[in-house]
Amino acid sequence: MRLIAILALAALAAAPAAANPLSRMLANSGLTPQDTNIMRKAEKSLLAEAQGGTGKRSEWANPDSGAHGEVRVAGKEGACLLLQHRAFLKDSQDPKQLRRKFCPSGADWLLTQ
């Protein structure tokens, strides 16, 4: 829950006028906090390899919940990267999708959208 709260605050700070903030998307997704933690690890590993460019991907799975998915670099906007998440809940054929934008900030990446 702590990660969801942190992500929600980051999303609200980055886009206060957003109609559907990240916290609401995650809360309505059916993903567990453990799922989102694993997704973030996959996201971080992909950002660490960001020089690979569009099309790079990282897969993840949570054996406890049965959820799995992937995150891929969907595009670039200047120095920023657009990451596309596809997550599948246990026994589901319909992916939950989320697109997030990260921009370089010193030696780290900052969620901007």
C-alpha positions in Angstrom: 0.0 0.0 0.0 2.9 2.3 0.7 4.1 2.1 -2.9 0.6 2.8 -4.2 0.5 5.9 -2.0 3.9 7.1 -3.2 2.9 6.5 -6.8 -0.4 8.3 -6.3 1.3 11.3 -4.7 3.8 11.5 -7.6 1.1 11.3 -10.1 -1.0 14.0 -8.4 2.0 16.3 -8.1 3.0 15.8 -11.7 -0.5 16.1 -13.1 -3.0 17.7 -10.7 -5.6 18.1 -13.3 -5.5 14.5 -14.4 -9.1 13.1 -14.8 -8.0 9.6 -13.7 -5.0 9.7 -11.3 -2.7 6.7 -11.0 -4.0 5.8 -7.5 -7.5 5.4 -8.9 -6.3 3.4 -11.9 -4.3 1.0 -9.6 -7.1 0.7 -7.1 -9.5 -0.2 -9.8 -7.1 -2.6 -11.6 -7.4 -5.6 -9.3 -3.6 -5.7 -9.0 -2.2 -6.4 -5.5 0.4 -4.1 -3.9 2.9 -6.9 -4.4 2.0 -7.0 -8.1 2.7 -3.2 -8.4 6.0 -3.6 -6.5 7.1 -6.3 -9.0 5.9 -4.1 -11.9 8.0 -1.2 -10.6 11.1 -3.4 -10.4 10.6 -4.3 -14.0 10.1 -0.7 -14.9 13.3 0.3 -13.0 15.4 -2.3 -14.8 14.1 -1.1 -18.1 14.9 2.5 -17.2 18.4 1.5 -16.2 18.8 0.1 -19.7 17.1 3.2 -21.3 19.8 3.7 -23.9 18.4 0.6 -25.7 15.5 2.7 -27.1 12.0 2.0 -28.3 10.9 -1.6 -28.2 13.0 -2.8 -25.2 10.8 -4.7 -22.8 10.9 -6.3 -19.4 8.5 -9.1 -18.3 7.3 -9.7 -14.7 5.3 -12.3 -12.9 3.9 -12.7 -9.3 3.5 -16.4 -8.5 1.5 -15.5 -5.3 -1.3 -13.7 -7.2 -1.0 -15.3 -10.6 -0.7 -11.8 -12.2 1.9 -11.2 -14.9 2.8 -8.8 -17.6 5.4 -6.7 -19.3 6.6 -3.1 -19.6 8.1 -1.8 -22.8 9.6 1.4 -24.1 6.7 2.7 -26.3 8.4 5.9 -27.4 10.4 8.9 -26.7 9.5 12.6 -26.2 12.8 14.5 -26.3 14.9 13.0 -23.5 11.8 11.4 -21.9 10.7 7.8 -22.2 7.1 6.6 -22.5 6.7 3.2 -20.9 3.7 1.0 -21.7 2.5 -1.5 -19.1 0.4 -4.6 -19.9 -0.7 -6.5 -16.9 -2.8 -9.7 -16.7 -4.7 -10.8 -13.6 -4.8 -14.5 -12.8 -7.0 -16.3 -15.4 -7.7 -13.1 -17.4 -7.2 -12.7 -21.1 -7.9 -8.9 -21.0 -4.8 -6.8 -20.1 -4.8 -3.8 -17.8 -2.9 -1.1 -19.6 -1.1 1.9 -18.3 1.3 4.4 -20.0 3.7 6.4 -17.9 6.2 9.1 -18.9 9.6 9.4 -17.3 12.1 12.1 -17.8 15.8 12.2 -16.7 16.5 14.1 -13.5 20.2 13.9 -12.7 21.2 10.3 -12.2 17.5 9.2 -11.8 14.3 9.2 -13.7 11.3 11.3 -12.7 7.7 10.2 -13.3 6.0 13.1 -15.1 2.8 11.6 -16.3 
